Amino acid sequence: MAICAEICGAEHWTEMEEFGEAKQEWLATFLVLEHGIPSHDRFRRVFMLLDNIELKGVFVDWISAAVSLREGTLVNVDGKNLCAAKRRGRGEKP
């Protein structure tokens, strides 16, 4: 749920909670939500308990198994290039 919220632009724990509430019906198609959507405090507490380095390794392994890309392939995550975000007139890239 947190990863989906992050991909959709959530930047704060409250936004993760709001995402969950807005998408609860969809999330329930593949998650057991016995106690409903976690509160923003729950998201914060869980992430504070995680080892950042371990989480990064597990995440990279998970994505690597799910997506096959050639070495050196660039993946735009934030969409700025797709939206042509740049300093117009200066020819600068985002």
PDB file of N, CA, C and O in Angstrom:
ATOM      1  N   MET A   1       0.827  -1.184   0.000  1.00  0.00           N
ATOM      2  CA  MET A   1       0.000   0.000   0.000  1.00  0.00           C
ATOM      3  C   MET A   1       0.873   1.250   0.000  1.00  0.00           C
ATOM      4  O   MET A   1       0.602   2.202  -0.731  1.00  0.00           O
ATOM      5  N   ALA A   2       1.909   1.244   0.811  1.00  0.00           N
ATOM      6  CA  ALA A   2       2.803   2.402   0.889  1.00  0.00           C
ATOM      7  C   ALA A   2       3.525   2.628  -0.431  1.00  0.00           C
ATOM      8  O   ALA A   2       3.689   3.772  -0.854  1.00  0.00           O
ATOM      9  N   ILE A   3       3.958   1.561  -1.087  1.00  0.00           N
ATOM     10  CA  ILE A   3       4.657   1.693  -2.365  1.00  0.00           C
ATOM     11  C   ILE A   3       3.713   2.272  -3.420  1.00  0.00           C
ATOM     12  O   ILE A   3       4.097   3.164  -4.176  1.00  0.00           O
ATOM     13  N   CYS A   4       2.493   1.771  -3.468  1.00  0.00           N
ATOM     14  CA  CYS A   4       1.514   2.305  -4.419  1.00  0.00           C
ATOM     15  C   CYS A   4       1.245   3.782  -4.140  1.00  0.00           C
ATOM     16  O   CYS A   4       1.165   4.589  -5.066  1.00  0.00           O
ATOM     17  N   ALA A   5       1.106   4.129  -2.872  1.00  0.00           N
ATOM     18  CA  ALA A   5       0.864   5.530  -2.508  1.00  0.00           C
ATOM     19  C   ALA A   5       2.033   6.404  -2.933  1.00  0.00           C
ATOM     20  O   ALA A   5       1.840   7.500  -3.461  1.00  0.00           O
ATOM     21  N   GLU A   6       3.246   5.915  -2.701  1.00  0.00           N
ATOM     22  CA  GLU A   6       4.450   6.670  -3.071  1.00  0.00           C
ATOM     23  C   GLU A   6       4.513   6.875  -4.584  1.00  0.00           C
ATOM     24  O   GLU A   6       4.802   7.976  -5.052  1.00  0.00           O
ATOM     25  N   ILE A   7       4.247   5.832  -5.334  1.00  0.00           N
ATOM     26  CA  ILE A   7       4.256   5.932  -6.797  1.00  0.00           C
ATOM     27  C   ILE A   7       3.224   6.957  -7.269  1.00  0.00           C
ATOM     28  O   ILE A   7       3.436   7.645  -8.268  1.00  0.00           O
ATOM     29  N   CYS A   8       2.114   7.054  -6.550  1.00  0.00           N
ATOM     30  CA  CYS A   8       1.050   7.985  -6.920  1.00  0.00           C
ATOM     31  C   CYS A   8       1.248   9.388  -6.342  1.00  0.00           C
ATOM     32  O   CYS A   8       0.364  10.238  -6.449  1.00  0.00           O
ATOM     33  N   GLY A   9       2.414   9.627  -5.728  1.00  0.00           N
ATOM     34  CA  GLY A   9       2.747  10.979  -5.322  1.00  0.00           C
ATOM     35  C   GLY A   9       2.677  11.278  -3.834  1.00  0.00           C
ATOM     36  O   GLY A   9       2.918  12.414  -3.428  1.00  0.00           O
ATOM     37  N   ALA A  10       2.352  10.288  -3.010  1.00  0.00           N
ATOM     38  CA  ALA A  10       2.302  10.533  -1.565  1.00  0.00           C
ATOM     39  C   ALA A  10       3.697  10.882  -1.056  1.00  0.00           C
ATOM     40  O   ALA A  10       4.666  10.181  -1.349  1.00  0.00           O
ATOM     41  N   GLU A  11       3.790  11.960  -0.299  1.00  0.00           N
ATOM     42  CA  GLU A  11       5.070  12.399   0.242  1.00  0.00           C
ATOM     43  C   GLU A  11       5.086  12.391   1.764  1.00  0.00           C
ATOM     44  O   GLU A  11       6.145  12.562   2.368  1.00  0.00           O
ATOM     45  N   HIS A  12       3.943  12.198   2.386  1.00  0.00           N
ATOM     46  CA  HIS A  12       3.842  12.230   3.839  1.00  0.00           C
ATOM     47  C   HIS A  12       3.001  11.047   4.306  1.00  0.00           C
ATOM     48  O   HIS A  12       2.250  10.460   3.526  1.00  0.00           O
ATOM     49  N   TRP A  13       3.134  10.705   5.581  1.00  0.00           N
ATOM     50  CA  TRP A  13       2.384   9.572   6.130  1.00  0.00           C
ATOM     51  C   TRP A  13       0.877   9.803   5.987  1.00  0.00           C
ATOM     52  O   TRP A  13       0.131   8.867   5.704  1.00  0.00           O
ATOM     53  N   THR A  14       0.436  11.034   6.181  1.00  0.00           N
ATOM     54  CA  THR A  14      -0.999  11.323   6.059  1.00  0.00           C
ATOM     55  C   THR A  14      -1.487  11.074   4.634  1.00  0.00           C
ATOM     56  O   THR A  14      -2.619  10.636   4.431  1.00  0.00           O
ATOM     57  N   GLU A  15      -0.641  11.350   3.655  1.00  0.00           N
ATOM     58  CA  GLU A  15      -1.023  11.114   2.261  1.00  0.00           C
ATOM     59  C   GLU A  15      -1.097   9.621   1.956  1.00  0.00           C
ATOM     60  O   GLU A  15      -1.892   9.201   1.115  1.00  0.00           O
ATOM     61  N   MET A  16      -0.277   8.817   2.629  1.00  0.00           N
ATOM     62  CA  MET A  16      -0.377   7.356   2.463  1.00  0.00           C
ATOM     63  C   MET A  16      -1.717   6.865   2.998  1.00  0.00           C
ATOM     64  O   MET A  16      -2.382   6.034   2.380  1.00  0.00           O
ATOM     65  N   GLU A  17      -2.101   7.392   4.155  1.00  0.00           N
ATOM     66  CA  GLU A  17      -3.398   7.026   4.736  1.00  0.00           C
ATOM     67  C   GLU A  17      -4.535   7.457   3.814  1.00  0.00           C
ATOM     68  O   GLU A  17      -5.462   6.685   3.570  1.00  0.00           O
ATOM     69  N   GLU A  18      -4.469   8.683   3.301  1.00  0.00           N
ATOM     70  CA  GLU A  18      -5.506   9.187   2.401  1.00  0.00           C
ATOM     71  C   GLU A  18      -5.593   8.353   1.128  1.00  0.00           C
ATOM     72  O   GLU A  18      -6.685   8.073   0.633  1.00  0.00           O
ATOM     73  N   PHE A  19      -4.419   7.952   0.596  1.00  0.00           N
ATOM     74  CA  PHE A  19      -4.409   7.093  -0.589  1.00  0.00           C
ATOM     75  C   PHE A  19      -5.140   5.789  -0.278  1.00  0.00           C
ATOM     76  O   PHE A  19      -5.994   5.349  -1.047  1.00  0.00           O
ATOM     77  N   GLY A  20      -4.795   5.173   0.859  1.00  0.00           N
ATOM     78  CA  GLY A  20      -5.428   3.917   1.243  1.00  0.00           C
ATOM     79  C   GLY A  20      -6.931   4.034   1.359  1.00  0.00           C
ATOM     80  O   GLY A  20      -7.666   3.158   0.903  1.00  0.00           O
ATOM     81  N   GLU A  21      -7.387   5.111   1.967  1.00  0.00           N
ATOM     82  CA  GLU A  21      -8.827   5.321   2.116  1.00  0.00           C
ATOM     83  C   GLU A  21      -9.502   5.517   0.759  1.00  0.00           C
ATOM     84  O   GLU A  21     -10.599   5.010   0.527  1.00  0.00           O
ATOM     85  N   ALA A  22      -8.843   6.252  -0.132  1.00  0.00           N
ATOM     86  CA  ALA A  22      -9.416   6.513  -1.453  1.00  0.00           C
ATOM     87  C   ALA A  22      -9.437   5.264  -2.324  1.00  0.00           C
ATOM     88  O   ALA A  22     -10.314   5.114  -3.175  1.00  0.00           O
ATOM     89  N   LYS A  23      -8.478   4.369  -2.118  1.00  0.00           N
ATOM     90  CA  LYS A  23      -8.345   3.183  -2.962  1.00  0.00           C
ATOM     91  C   LYS A  23      -8.667   1.884  -2.211  1.00  0.00           C
ATOM     92  O   LYS A  23      -8.271   0.803  -2.647  1.00  0.00           O
ATOM     93  N   GLN A  24      -9.375   1.986  -1.098  1.00  0.00           N
ATOM     94  CA  GLN A  24      -9.620   0.826  -0.252  1.00  0.00           C
ATOM     95  C   GLN A  24     -10.301  -0.324  -1.005  1.00  0.00           C
ATOM     96  O   GLN A  24      -9.925  -1.484  -0.838  1.00  0.00           O
ATOM     97  N   GLU A  25     -11.270  -0.011  -1.807  1.00  0.00           N
ATOM     98  CA  GLU A  25     -11.978  -1.065  -2.550  1.00  0.00           C
ATOM     99  C   GLU A  25     -11.019  -1.822  -3.464  1.00  0.00           C
ATOM    100  O   GLU A  25     -11.056  -3.051  -3.518  1.00  0.00           O
ATOM    101  N   TRP A  26     -10.169  -1.106  -4.176  1.00  0.00           N
ATOM    102  CA  TRP A  26      -9.191  -1.732  -5.070  1.00  0.00           C
ATOM    103  C   TRP A  26      -8.156  -2.516  -4.266  1.00  0.00           C
ATOM    104  O   TRP A  26      -7.831  -3.651  -4.615  1.00  0.00           O
ATOM    105  N   LEU A  27      -7.636  -1.916  -3.191  1.00  0.00           N
ATOM    106  CA  LEU A  27      -6.631  -2.582  -2.365  1.00  0.00           C
ATOM    107  C   LEU A  27      -7.178  -3.887  -1.775  1.00  0.00           C
ATOM    108  O   LEU A  27      -6.441  -4.861  -1.626  1.00  0.00           O
ATOM    109  N   ALA A  28      -8.455  -3.900  -1.447  1.00  0.00           N
ATOM    110  CA  ALA A  28      -9.076  -5.087  -0.853  1.00  0.00           C
ATOM    111  C   ALA A  28      -9.157  -6.254  -1.827  1.00  0.00           C
ATOM    112  O   ALA A  28      -9.434  -7.380  -1.414  1.00  0.00           O
ATOM    113  N   THR A  29      -8.920  -6.007  -3.109  1.00  0.00           N
ATOM    114  CA  THR A  29      -8.938  -7.113  -4.070  1.00  0.00           C
ATOM    115  C   THR A  29      -7.682  -7.972  -3.964  1.00  0.00           C
ATOM    116  O   THR A  29      -7.664  -9.089  -4.482  1.00  0.00           O
ATOM    117  N   PHE A  30      -6.621  -7.477  -3.299  1.00  0.00           N
ATOM    118  CA  PHE A  30      -5.404  -8.271  -3.142  1.00  0.00           C
ATOM    119  C   PHE A  30      -4.769  -8.160  -1.760  1.00  0.00           C
ATOM    120  O   PHE A  30      -3.743  -8.793  -1.510  1.00  0.00           O
ATOM    121  N   LEU A  31      -5.350  -7.372  -0.858  1.00  0.00           N
ATOM    122  CA  LEU A  31      -4.859  -7.267   0.520  1.00  0.00           C
ATOM    123  C   LEU A  31      -5.980  -7.623   1.483  1.00  0.00           C
ATOM    124  O   LEU A  31      -7.143  -7.307   1.234  1.00  0.00           O
ATOM    125  N   VAL A  32      -5.633  -8.276   2.577  1.00  0.00           N
ATOM    126  CA  VAL A  32      -6.595  -8.505   3.637  1.00  0.00           C
ATOM    127  C   VAL A  32      -6.576  -7.257   4.522  1.00  0.00           C
ATOM    128  O   VAL A  32      -5.561  -6.943   5.144  1.00  0.00           O
ATOM    129  N   LEU A  33      -7.687  -6.565   4.570  1.00  0.00           N
ATOM    130  CA  LEU A  33      -7.775  -5.316   5.330  1.00  0.00           C
ATOM    131  C   LEU A  33      -8.721  -5.501   6.514  1.00  0.00           C
ATOM    132  O   LEU A  33      -9.692  -4.763   6.681  1.00  0.00           O
ATOM    133  N   GLU A  34      -8.411  -6.507   7.330  1.00  0.00           N
ATOM    134  CA  GLU A  34      -9.255  -6.868   8.470  1.00  0.00           C
ATOM    135  C   GLU A  34      -9.505  -5.682   9.405  1.00  0.00           C
ATOM    136  O   GLU A  34     -10.599  -5.540   9.952  1.00  0.00           O
ATOM    137  N   HIS A  35      -8.504  -4.844   9.584  1.00  0.00           N
ATOM    138  CA  HIS A  35      -8.627  -3.693  10.474  1.00  0.00           C
ATOM    139  C   HIS A  35      -8.706  -2.375   9.705  1.00  0.00           C
ATOM    140  O   HIS A  35      -8.494  -1.308  10.281  1.00  0.00           O
ATOM    141  N   GLY A  36      -9.006  -2.443   8.422  1.00  0.00           N
ATOM    142  CA  GLY A  36      -9.125  -1.246   7.606  1.00  0.00           C
ATOM    143  C   GLY A  36      -7.770  -0.700   7.183  1.00  0.00           C
ATOM    144  O   GLY A  36      -6.757  -1.396   7.249  1.00  0.00           O
ATOM    145  N   ILE A  37      -7.766   0.537   6.755  1.00  0.00           N
ATOM    146  CA  ILE A  37      -6.556   1.204   6.287  1.00  0.00           C
ATOM    147  C   ILE A  37      -5.737   1.655   7.499  1.00  0.00           C
ATOM    148  O   ILE A  37      -6.288   2.229   8.439  1.00  0.00           O
ATOM    149  N   PRO A  38      -4.430   1.399   7.484  1.00  0.00           N
ATOM    150  CA  PRO A  38      -3.595   1.846   8.597  1.00  0.00           C
ATOM    151  C   PRO A  38      -3.596   3.372   8.715  1.00  0.00           C
ATOM    152  O   PRO A  38      -3.706   4.086   7.718  1.00  0.00           O
ATOM    153  N   SER A  39      -3.473   3.851   9.939  1.00  0.00           N
ATOM    154  CA  SER A  39      -3.402   5.292  10.168  1.00  0.00           C
ATOM    155  C   SER A  39      -2.028   5.811   9.743  1.00  0.00           C
ATOM    156  O   SER A  39      -1.088   5.040   9.546  1.00  0.00           O
ATOM    157  N   HIS A  40      -1.934   7.119   9.608  1.00  0.00           N
ATOM    158  CA  HIS A  40      -0.645   7.718   9.256  1.00  0.00           C
ATOM    159  C   HIS A  40       0.396   7.427  10.335  1.00  0.00           C
ATOM    160  O   HIS A  40       1.577   7.257  10.029  1.00  0.00           O
ATOM    161  N   ASP A  41      -0.031   7.370  11.579  1.00  0.00           N
ATOM    162  CA  ASP A  41       0.904   7.032  12.660  1.00  0.00           C
ATOM    163  C   ASP A  41       1.429   5.607  12.513  1.00  0.00           C
ATOM    164  O   ASP A  41       2.599   5.348  12.794  1.00  0.00           O
ATOM    165  N   ARG A  42       0.583   4.687  12.078  1.00  0.00           N
ATOM    166  CA  ARG A  42       1.004   3.292  11.885  1.00  0.00           C
ATOM    167  C   ARG A  42       2.038   3.211  10.761  1.00  0.00           C
ATOM    168  O   ARG A  42       3.057   2.535  10.908  1.00  0.00           O
ATOM    169  N   PHE A  43       1.788   3.889   9.651  1.00  0.00           N
ATOM    170  CA  PHE A  43       2.777   3.901   8.566  1.00  0.00           C
ATOM    171  C   PHE A  43       4.126   4.408   9.080  1.00  0.00           C
ATOM    172  O   PHE A  43       5.164   3.800   8.820  1.00  0.00           O
ATOM    173  N   ARG A  44       4.103   5.520   9.809  1.00  0.00           N
ATOM    174  CA  ARG A  44       5.337   6.102  10.333  1.00  0.00           C
ATOM    175  C   ARG A  44       6.060   5.126  11.253  1.00  0.00           C
ATOM    176  O   ARG A  44       7.269   4.931  11.121  1.00  0.00           O
ATOM    177  N   ARG A  45       5.337   4.515  12.180  1.00  0.00           N
ATOM    178  CA  ARG A  45       5.967   3.587  13.128  1.00  0.00           C
ATOM    179  C   ARG A  45       6.581   2.385  12.422  1.00  0.00           C
ATOM    180  O   ARG A  45       7.691   1.971  12.754  1.00  0.00           O
ATOM    181  N   VAL A  46       5.873   1.828  11.459  1.00  0.00           N
ATOM    182  CA  VAL A  46       6.400   0.666  10.733  1.00  0.00           C
ATOM    183  C   VAL A  46       7.674   1.034   9.995  1.00  0.00           C
ATOM    184  O   VAL A  46       8.664   0.305  10.068  1.00  0.00           O
ATOM    185  N   PHE A  47       7.664   2.149   9.288  1.00  0.00           N
ATOM    186  CA  PHE A  47       8.855   2.534   8.528  1.00  0.00           C
ATOM    187  C   PHE A  47      10.023   2.922   9.429  1.00  0.00           C
ATOM    188  O   PHE A  47      11.180   2.752   9.045  1.00  0.00           O
ATOM    189  N   MET A  48       9.737   3.438  10.613  1.00  0.00           N
ATOM    190  CA  MET A  48      10.812   3.745  11.549  1.00  0.00           C
ATOM    191  C   MET A  48      11.498   2.470  12.046  1.00  0.00           C
ATOM    192  O   MET A  48      12.678   2.498  12.394  1.00  0.00           O
ATOM    193  N   LEU A  49      10.773   1.364  12.081  1.00  0.00           N
ATOM    194  CA  LEU A  49      11.327   0.093  12.548  1.00  0.00           C
ATOM    195  C   LEU A  49      12.137  -0.637  11.474  1.00  0.00           C
ATOM    196  O   LEU A  49      12.911  -1.541  11.788  1.00  0.00           O
ATOM    197  N   LEU A  50      11.961  -0.252  10.229  1.00  0.00           N
ATOM    198  CA  LEU A  50      12.653  -0.941   9.138  1.00  0.00           C
ATOM    199  C   LEU A  50      14.101  -0.472   9.018  1.00  0.00           C
ATOM    200  O   LEU A  50      14.417   0.692   9.265  1.00  0.00           O
ATOM    201  N   ASP A  51      14.956  -1.386   8.641  1.00  0.00           N
ATOM    202  CA  ASP A  51      16.354  -1.079   8.343  1.00  0.00           C
ATOM    203  C   ASP A  51      16.396  -0.555   6.913  1.00  0.00           C
ATOM    204  O   ASP A  51      16.095  -1.299   5.980  1.00  0.00           O
ATOM    205  N   ASN A  52      16.763   0.711   6.723  1.00  0.00           N
ATOM    206  CA  ASN A  52      16.735   1.336   5.392  1.00  0.00           C
ATOM    207  C   ASN A  52      17.579   0.593   4.371  1.00  0.00           C
ATOM    208  O   ASN A  52      17.160   0.429   3.225  1.00  0.00           O
ATOM    209  N   ILE A  53      18.751   0.147   4.766  1.00  0.00           N
ATOM    210  CA  ILE A  53      19.642  -0.545   3.834  1.00  0.00           C
ATOM    211  C   ILE A  53      19.049  -1.886   3.436  1.00  0.00           C
ATOM    212  O   ILE A  53      19.083  -2.262   2.264  1.00  0.00           O
ATOM    213  N   GLU A  54      18.507  -2.603   4.404  1.00  0.00           N
ATOM    214  CA  GLU A  54      17.869  -3.892   4.116  1.00  0.00           C
ATOM    215  C   GLU A  54      16.646  -3.698   3.227  1.00  0.00           C
ATOM    216  O   GLU A  54      16.437  -4.457   2.281  1.00  0.00           O
ATOM    217  N   LEU A  55      15.839  -2.684   3.528  1.00  0.00           N
ATOM    218  CA  LEU A  55      14.654  -2.395   2.725  1.00  0.00           C
ATOM    219  C   LEU A  55      15.039  -2.081   1.287  1.00  0.00           C
ATOM    220  O   LEU A  55      14.396  -2.564   0.355  1.00  0.00           O
ATOM    221  N   LYS A  56      16.073  -1.282   1.098  1.00  0.00           N
ATOM    222  CA  LYS A  56      16.527  -0.954  -0.260  1.00  0.00           C
ATOM    223  C   LYS A  56      16.929  -2.214  -1.009  1.00  0.00           C
ATOM    224  O   LYS A  56      16.568  -2.386  -2.174  1.00  0.00           O
ATOM    225  N   GLY A  57      17.673  -3.097  -0.351  1.00  0.00           N
ATOM    226  CA  GLY A  57      18.105  -4.335  -1.003  1.00  0.00           C
ATOM    227  C   GLY A  57      16.940  -5.225  -1.397  1.00  0.00           C
ATOM    228  O   GLY A  57      16.909  -5.766  -2.502  1.00  0.00           O
ATOM    229  N   VAL A  58      15.980  -5.376  -0.492  1.00  0.00           N
ATOM    230  CA  VAL A  58      14.805  -6.198  -0.775  1.00  0.00           C
ATOM    231  C   VAL A  58      13.988  -5.577  -1.902  1.00  0.00           C
ATOM    232  O   VAL A  58      13.498  -6.285  -2.782  1.00  0.00           O
ATOM    233  N   PHE A  59      13.840  -4.255  -1.876  1.00  0.00           N
ATOM    234  CA  PHE A  59      13.072  -3.565  -2.913  1.00  0.00           C
ATOM    235  C   PHE A  59      13.734  -3.735  -4.278  1.00  0.00           C
ATOM    236  O   PHE A  59      13.058  -4.036  -5.261  1.00  0.00           O
ATOM    237  N   VAL A  60      15.039  -3.544  -4.341  1.00  0.00           N
ATOM    238  CA  VAL A  60      15.765  -3.690  -5.609  1.00  0.00           C
ATOM    239  C   VAL A  60      15.648  -5.126  -6.120  1.00  0.00           C
ATOM    240  O   VAL A  60      15.443  -5.342  -7.315  1.00  0.00           O
ATOM    241  N   ASP A  61      15.777  -6.099  -5.233  1.00  0.00           N
ATOM    242  CA  ASP A  61      15.622  -7.500  -5.636  1.00  0.00           C
ATOM    243  C   ASP A  61      14.226  -7.768  -6.181  1.00  0.00           C
ATOM    244  O   ASP A  61      14.066  -8.453  -7.191  1.00  0.00           O
ATOM    245  N   TRP A  62      13.216  -7.222  -5.505  1.00  0.00           N
ATOM    246  CA  TRP A  62      11.827  -7.417  -5.919  1.00  0.00           C
ATOM    247  C   TRP A  62      11.580  -6.811  -7.302  1.00  0.00           C
ATOM    248  O   TRP A  62      10.996  -7.456  -8.172  1.00  0.00           O
ATOM    249  N   ILE A  63      12.026  -5.572  -7.498  1.00  0.00           N
ATOM    250  CA  ILE A  63      11.835  -4.905  -8.784  1.00  0.00           C
ATOM    251  C   ILE A  63      12.630  -5.621  -9.876  1.00  0.00           C
ATOM    252  O   ILE A  63      12.140  -5.782 -10.993  1.00  0.00           O
ATOM    253  N   SER A  64      13.842  -6.048  -9.562  1.00  0.00           N
ATOM    254  CA  SER A  64      14.673  -6.756 -10.544  1.00  0.00           C
ATOM    255  C   SER A  64      14.012  -8.046 -11.001  1.00  0.00           C
ATOM    256  O   SER A  64      14.115  -8.419 -12.169  1.00  0.00           O
ATOM    257  N   ALA A  65      13.338  -8.723 -10.090  1.00  0.00           N
ATOM    258  CA  ALA A  65      12.643  -9.965 -10.452  1.00  0.00           C
ATOM    259  C   ALA A  65      11.391  -9.688 -11.275  1.00  0.00           C
ATOM    260  O   ALA A  65      10.984 -10.513 -12.094  1.00  0.00           O
ATOM    261  N   ALA A  66      10.780  -8.518 -11.054  1.00  0.00           N
ATOM    262  CA  ALA A  66       9.526  -8.186 -11.728  1.00  0.00           C
ATOM    263  C   ALA A  66       9.732  -7.539 -13.091  1.00  0.00           C
ATOM    264  O   ALA A  66       8.879  -7.664 -13.969  1.00  0.00           O
ATOM    265  N   VAL A  67      10.855  -6.848 -13.279  1.00  0.00           N
ATOM    266  CA  VAL A  67      11.086  -6.076 -14.499  1.00  0.00           C
ATOM    267  C   VAL A  67      12.455  -6.431 -15.061  1.00  0.00           C
ATOM    268  O   VAL A  67      13.454  -6.438 -14.342  1.00  0.00           O
ATOM    269  N   SER A  68      12.485  -6.720 -16.335  1.00  0.00           N
ATOM    270  CA  SER A  68      13.747  -7.039 -16.986  1.00  0.00           C
ATOM    271  C   SER A  68      14.165  -5.867 -17.878  1.00  0.00           C
ATOM    272  O   SER A  68      13.496  -5.557 -18.864  1.00  0.00           O
ATOM    273  N   LEU A  69      15.274  -5.223 -17.521  1.00  0.00           N
ATOM    274  CA  LEU A  69      15.787  -4.100 -18.294  1.00  0.00           C
ATOM    275  C   LEU A  69      17.233  -4.356 -18.675  1.00  0.00           C
ATOM    276  O   LEU A  69      17.966  -5.030 -17.952  1.00  0.00           O
ATOM    277  N   ARG A  70      17.638  -3.815 -19.810  1.00  0.00           N
ATOM    278  CA  ARG A  70      19.042  -3.914 -20.205  1.00  0.00           C
ATOM    279  C   ARG A  70      19.886  -3.059 -19.286  1.00  0.00           C
ATOM    280  O   ARG A  70      19.408  -2.066 -18.736  1.00  0.00           O
ATOM    281  N   GLU A  71      21.139  -3.442 -19.119  1.00  0.00           N
ATOM    282  CA  GLU A  71      22.095  -2.679 -18.308  1.00  0.00           C
ATOM    283  C   GLU A  71      22.155  -1.245 -18.821  1.00  0.00           C
ATOM    284  O   GLU A  71      22.281  -1.019 -20.024  1.00  0.00           O
ATOM    285  N   GLY A  72      22.066  -0.282 -17.919  1.00  0.00           N
ATOM    286  CA  GLY A  72      22.172   1.122 -18.279  1.00  0.00           C
ATOM    287  C   GLY A  72      20.878   1.772 -18.719  1.00  0.00           C
ATOM    288  O   GLY A  72      20.873   2.953 -19.066  1.00  0.00           O
ATOM    289  N   THR A  73      19.773   1.026 -18.713  1.00  0.00           N
ATOM    290  CA  THR A  73      18.487   1.599 -19.098  1.00  0.00           C
ATOM    291  C   THR A  73      18.042   2.610 -18.066  1.00  0.00           C
ATOM    292  O   THR A  73      18.067   2.322 -16.869  1.00  0.00           O
ATOM    293  N   LEU A  74      17.635   3.788 -18.503  1.00  0.00           N
ATOM    294  CA  LEU A  74      17.163   4.845 -17.629  1.00  0.00           C
ATOM    295  C   LEU A  74      15.665   4.688 -17.419  1.00  0.00           C
ATOM    296  O   LEU A  74      14.913   4.511 -18.377  1.00  0.00           O
ATOM    297  N   VAL A  75      15.234   4.752 -16.171  1.00  0.00           N
ATOM    298  CA  VAL A  75      13.820   4.672 -15.841  1.00  0.00           C
ATOM    299  C   VAL A  75      13.422   5.960 -15.138  1.00  0.00           C
ATOM    300  O   VAL A  75      13.926   6.258 -14.055  1.00  0.00           O
ATOM    301  N   ASN A  76      12.525   6.721 -15.742  1.00  0.00           N
ATOM    302  CA  ASN A  76      12.031   7.960 -15.135  1.00  0.00           C
ATOM    303  C   ASN A  76      10.954   7.607 -14.124  1.00  0.00           C
ATOM    304  O   ASN A  76       9.934   7.016 -14.479  1.00  0.00           O
ATOM    305  N   VAL A  77      11.176   7.963 -12.876  1.00  0.00           N
ATOM    306  CA  VAL A  77      10.222   7.635 -11.831  1.00  0.00           C
ATOM    307  C   VAL A  77       9.279   8.792 -11.551  1.00  0.00           C
ATOM    308  O   VAL A  77       8.089   8.570 -11.330  1.00  0.00           O
ATOM    309  N   ASP A  78       9.781  10.023 -11.555  1.00  0.00           N
ATOM    310  CA  ASP A  78       8.949  11.146 -11.154  1.00  0.00           C
ATOM    311  C   ASP A  78       8.189  11.806 -12.295  1.00  0.00           C
ATOM    312  O   ASP A  78       7.345  12.664 -12.040  1.00  0.00           O
ATOM    313  N   GLY A  79       8.454  11.443 -13.523  1.00  0.00           N
ATOM    314  CA  GLY A  79       7.687  11.940 -14.652  1.00  0.00           C
ATOM    315  C   GLY A  79       8.036  13.330 -15.134  1.00  0.00           C
ATOM    316  O   GLY A  79       7.372  13.843 -16.035  1.00  0.00           O
ATOM    317  N   LYS A  80       9.067  13.971 -14.560  1.00  0.00           N
ATOM    318  CA  LYS A  80       9.401  15.331 -14.999  1.00  0.00           C
ATOM    319  C   LYS A  80       9.766  15.373 -16.480  1.00  0.00           C
ATOM    320  O   LYS A  80       9.383  16.307 -17.184  1.00  0.00           O
ATOM    321  N   ASN A  81      10.504  14.371 -16.959  1.00  0.00           N
ATOM    322  CA  ASN A  81      10.848  14.359 -18.382  1.00  0.00           C
ATOM    323  C   ASN A  81       9.606  14.190 -19.243  1.00  0.00           C
ATOM    324  O   ASN A  81       9.513  14.782 -20.319  1.00  0.00           O
ATOM    325  N   LEU A  82       8.659  13.394 -18.785  1.00  0.00           N
ATOM    326  CA  LEU A  82       7.440  13.199 -19.555  1.00  0.00           C
ATOM    327  C   LEU A  82       6.610  14.474 -19.629  1.00  0.00           C
ATOM    328  O   LEU A  82       5.913  14.718 -20.614  1.00  0.00           O
ATOM    329  N   CYS A  83       6.692  15.276 -18.587  1.00  0.00           N
ATOM    330  CA  CYS A  83       5.923  16.526 -18.532  1.00  0.00           C
ATOM    331  C   CYS A  83       6.708  17.710 -19.080  1.00  0.00           C
ATOM    332  O   CYS A  83       6.231  18.844 -19.027  1.00  0.00           O
ATOM    333  N   ALA A  84       7.897  17.464 -19.602  1.00  0.00           N
ATOM    334  CA  ALA A  84       8.754  18.501 -20.172  1.00  0.00           C
ATOM    335  C   ALA A  84       9.099  19.580 -19.161  1.00  0.00           C
ATOM    336  O   ALA A  84       9.152  20.762 -19.500  1.00  0.00           O
ATOM    337  N   ALA A  85       9.332  19.173 -17.918  1.00  0.00           N
ATOM    338  CA  ALA A  85       9.720  20.139 -16.882  1.00  0.00           C
ATOM    339  C   ALA A  85      11.168  20.547 -17.111  1.00  0.00           C
ATOM    340  O   ALA A  85      12.074  19.718 -17.026  1.00  0.00           O
ATOM    341  N   LYS A  86      11.378  21.790 -17.394  1.00  0.00           N
ATOM    342  CA  LYS A  86      12.732  22.317 -17.596  1.00  0.00           C
ATOM    343  C   LYS A  86      12.667  23.822 -17.556  1.00  0.00           C
ATOM    344  O   LYS A  86      11.592  24.419 -17.592  1.00  0.00           O
ATOM    345  N   ARG A  87      13.816  24.414 -17.481  1.00  0.00           N
ATOM    346  CA  ARG A  87      13.857  25.879 -17.521  1.00  0.00           C
ATOM    347  C   ARG A  87      13.778  26.300 -18.993  1.00  0.00           C
ATOM    348  O   ARG A  87      14.747  26.217 -19.748  1.00  0.00           O
ATOM    349  N   ARG A  88      12.631  26.736 -19.342  1.00  0.00           N
ATOM    350  CA  ARG A  88      12.394  27.095 -20.732  1.00  0.00           C
ATOM    351  C   ARG A  88      13.303  28.266 -21.140  1.00  0.00           C
ATOM    352  O   ARG A  88      13.556  29.182 -20.357  1.00  0.00           O
ATOM    353  N   GLY A  89      13.765  28.208 -22.337  1.00  0.00           N
ATOM    354  CA  GLY A  89      14.613  29.276 -22.858  1.00  0.00           C
ATOM    355  C   GLY A  89      16.094  29.072 -22.568  1.00  0.00           C
ATOM    356  O   GLY A  89      16.945  29.673 -23.223  1.00  0.00           O
ATOM    357  N   ARG A  90      16.401  28.234 -21.599  1.00  0.00           N
ATOM    358  CA  ARG A  90      17.807  27.973 -21.274  1.00  0.00           C
ATOM    359  C   ARG A  90      18.260  26.614 -21.805  1.00  0.00           C
ATOM    360  O   ARG A  90      19.451  26.305 -21.812  1.00  0.00           O
ATOM    361  N   GLY A  91      17.302  25.812 -22.248  1.00  0.00           N
ATOM    362  CA  GLY A  91      17.644  24.505 -22.788  1.00  0.00           C
ATOM    363  C   GLY A  91      18.139  23.514 -21.741  1.00  0.00           C
ATOM    364  O   GLY A  91      18.760  22.507 -22.080  1.00  0.00           O
ATOM    365  N   GLU A  92      17.868  23.798 -20.479  1.00  0.00           N
ATOM    366  CA  GLU A  92      18.328  22.931 -19.410  1.00  0.00           C
ATOM    367  C   GLU A  92      17.381  21.751 -19.210  1.00  0.00           C
ATOM    368  O   GLU A  92      16.165  21.872 -19.362  1.00  0.00           O
ATOM    369  N   LYS A  93      17.970  20.617 -18.868  1.00  0.00           N
ATOM    370  CA  LYS A  93      17.169  19.442 -18.547  1.00  0.00           C
ATOM    371  C   LYS A  93      16.697  19.541 -17.113  1.00  0.00           C
ATOM    372  O   LYS A  93      17.298  20.260 -16.315  1.00  0.00           O
ATOM    373  N   PRO A  94      15.611  18.820 -16.763  1.00  0.00           N
ATOM    374  CA  PRO A  94      15.118  18.852 -15.386  1.00  0.00           C
ATOM    375  C   PRO A  94      16.134  18.280 -14.415  1.00  0.00           C
ATOM    376  O   PRO A  94      15.878  18.231 -13.212  1.00  0.00           O
TER     377      PRO A  94
END
